[in-house]
Amino acid sequence: MRLFLLVIFSLYCNISTALIVGVETTDYAPYFHFDKEDKYQGAAREIIDLFAQSQKLKLDYHPMPVPRLFNEFVKGRIDLKFPDNSLWSASLHSEVLVHYSAPVLAVSETLIIVKPEKGSEDEYKTVKLVGNIFGFSTPGIKDNIKNKEFELVKTKKIEQLIHMLISGRVDAIYFNTEVALEVAKQLYPNKILIAHPKYPAFNYAYHLSSIKHKELITLFDKFLISHAEQVAEIRNRYGLK
């Protein structure tokens, strides 16, 4: 019966309109980003596209700001969502059941600061204001926020976060380490950003998710195993785990 359902689901996808994949508008290279023509690109797209090709599925990527993405997801207007993680479920504001795939890409998030001047490495500024993006969760510092050690300052884009950190409007930013350092290198090549040594990095993963299609997530998990070498090649090419 299970095999029968998967076959029917696959046939349905082949003859119907494209599946809608909800993605974030945030430039998160090398995980995902937008090229000069505003097309969704990166490691995530290559992996998901490879899956679609293996199952003969049609996909239509819909970029959205994070808050809207969660809203559309809960309303059933999105077939697949990437990235996702069960740690972000509080943003759903709903009791809907979300089906998560096996890990797709490893992620490391932490508090990032401007490196102190030479000779003052031990004199780290006390962190009070922490920059983050609207709709983004902060699992690595949730206890600090709960204890009112940190106050969050929200903005829309990673570039704005970097500007706020360099100008001193926030003491630190909480973000994906690789992405933040790469963006900072492009915007402020003479500035050095580092992970705050007093706060450990938080490591987890990005998953593909669906509310509507549990069977599709099952197929994707099988794909990650059957196409493990090709998926690993994509990750390695982008310098990701």
Helices and strands as residue ranges (DSSP letters): H 2-15, E 19-24, E 33-34, E 40-41, H 43-55, E 59-64, H 66-74, E 80-84, G 86-92, E 99-100, E 105-114, E 129-133, G 139-141, H 142-146, E 151-155, H 158-167, E 172-176, H 177-187, E 193-195, E 202-210, H 214-226, H 228-237
